[in-house]
Amino acid sequence: MTKRLMRGRYGAFRILSVSVNLMLAVLAVAVFVSGAMLSEYVFGFGGASMEVRQIHSICANWLFVLAGAHWGLHWKLSLKTPLQRVNAVIFACFAAYGVHAWFQRNMFEKLFCGYSFDFWNGESPAGALFLQNLGVFSLAAFLACLLVRLAKFKNKQKETK
């Protein structure tokens, strides 16, 4: 695998893609290790400090957002057929709802250490939480997909000049 990383030319997309993949790997390990430290049953550490809980929560939130960005980097948004156009509109609607969900869930504060804990209101339907998560995930994916499309469009403009 490391041989593949060293081969070929590193353009902007490849640098971004490899960076996101490396961050995903590091965050996944951090979530796993901090989760194990928090667990009272797996390794018997139990009762970990509040700092470990914050690290776990922050890493989990970044992992979630970067997973959406990773998906958006590799999703080929095509608008050739009517079904593809409908899918793109649905995707854009989830991403638009993601803007609302981003602020509703205070994601900025969760990602940048403002605070990392919130508790689910048991009276609220669980579907609302899943819909908000889908919205935030879709927003990250949509922005990454849009970034890739804009970069390709800019490259095409340079080639035609």
C-alpha positions in Angstrom: 0.0 0.0 0.0 2.8 2.5 0.8 4.3 1.8 -2.6 1.1 3.0 -4.2 1.3 6.2 -2.2 4.7 7.0 -3.6 3.8 6.3 -7.2 2.4 8.8 -9.6 1.8 12.5 -9.7 0.2 14.3 -6.7 -2.3 16.8 -8.0 -4.7 18.8 -5.8 -7.4 16.0 -5.8 -4.9 13.3 -4.8 -3.4 15.4 -2.0 -6.9 16.2 -0.7 -8.0 12.6 -1.0 -4.9 11.1 0.7 -5.2 13.8 3.5 -8.8 13.0 4.2 -8.0 9.2 4.2 -5.1 9.7 6.6 -7.2 11.9 8.9 -10.0 9.3 8.8 -7.5 6.5 9.8 -6.0 8.6 12.7 -9.5 9.6 13.9 -10.8 6.0 13.8 -7.8 4.9 15.9 -8.3 7.8 18.3 -12.1 7.0 18.7 -11.3 3.3 19.2 -8.5 3.9 21.8 -10.5 6.6 23.7 -13.6 4.4 23.6 -11.7 1.5 25.0 -10.3 3.8 27.8 -13.9 4.9 28.6 -15.2 1.3 28.7 -15.5 -0.3 32.1 -15.9 -3.7 30.5 -13.4 -4.1 27.6 -10.1 -3.4 29.3 -11.2 -2.6 32.8 -9.8 1.0 32.7 -13.2 2.5 33.4 -13.8 5.9 35.0 -11.6 7.7 32.5 -11.2 11.4 32.9 -13.4 14.1 31.4 -10.5 15.0 29.0 -10.7 11.5 27.5 -14.4 11.8 27.1 -14.0 15.2 25.3 -11.3 13.7 23.1 -13.5 10.8 22.2 -16.5 13.1 21.4 -14.5 15.5 19.3 -12.8 12.8 17.4 -16.1 11.0 16.8 -17.7 14.2 15.4 -14.7 14.9 13.1 -14.8 11.3 12.0 -18.4 11.7 11.1 -18.0 14.9 9.1 -14.8 13.7 7.3 -16.6 10.4 6.4 -19.2 12.5 4.7 -16.5 14.5 2.9 -14.8 11.3 1.9 -18.0 10.0 0.4 -18.5 13.3 -1.4 -15.0 13.3 -2.9 -15.6 9.9 -4.5 -19.2 10.3 -5.5 -19.6 10.9 -9.2 -22.4 13.4 -9.5 -23.8 13.0 -13.0 -26.8 14.8 -14.4 -27.2 12.9 -17.7 -30.4 10.9 -17.1 -33.6 12.0 -15.4 -33.1 9.5 -12.5 -29.6 11.0 -11.9 -31.1 14.5 -11.8 -33.7 13.4 -9.3 -31.0 11.8 -7.2 -29.0 15.0 -7.3 -32.0 17.1 -6.2 -32.7 14.7 -3.3 -29.0 14.9 -2.4 -29.1 18.7 -2.5 -32.2 18.8 -0.4 -30.6 16.6 2.3 -27.5 18.9 2.2 -29.8 22.0 2.5 -31.4 20.4 5.5 -27.9 19.7 6.7 -27.3 23.4 7.1 -30.2 23.6 9.4 -29.1 20.5 11.3 -25.5 21.8 11.5 -26.7 24.8 13.6 -29.4 22.8 15.4 -26.8 20.3 16.6 -24.1 23.0 17.2 -21.6 21.1 15.2 -19.1 24.0 15.0 -18.7 24.0 18.8 -18.5 20.2 18.9 -15.7 20.2 16.3 -13.7 23.0 17.8 -13.8 22.2 21.5 -16.6 24.7 22.4 -18.4 21.8 24.1 -18.7 18.3 23.1 -21.6 16.8 25.1 -25.2 16.9 24.4 -27.8 14.5 25.7 -30.6 13.1 23.6 -34.0 14.2 24.8 -35.9 10.9 25.3 -39.2 12.6 24.4 -37.9 13.5 20.9 -38.3 10.8 18.2 -35.2 8.9 17.4 -35.9 9.5 13.7 -35.2 13.2 14.2 -31.7 12.4 15.4 -31.1 10.1 12.4 -32.4 12.7 10.0 -30.2 15.4 11.5 -27.2 13.1 11.2 -28.1 12.3 7.6 -28.3 16.0 6.9 -24.9 16.8 8.5 -23.3 13.9 6.6 -25.0 15.0 3.4 -23.8 18.6 3.8 -20.2 17.5 4.2 -20.5 15.1 1.2 -22.2 17.8 -0.9 -19.6 20.4 -0.1 -16.8 17.9 -1.0 -18.5 16.9 -4.2 -19.0 20.5 -5.1 -15.4 21.3 -4.4 -14.3 18.5 -6.7 -16.6 19.6 -9.5 -15.4 23.3 -9.2 -11.8 22.2 -9.3 -12.5 20.1 -12.5 -14.4 23.0 -14.0 -11.5 25.4 -13.3 -9.0 22.9 -14.8 -11.1 22.6 -18.0 -11.1 26.4 -18.3 -7.3 26.6 -18.0 -7.0 23.9 -20.7 -9.2 25.8 -23.1 -7.2 29.0 -22.8 
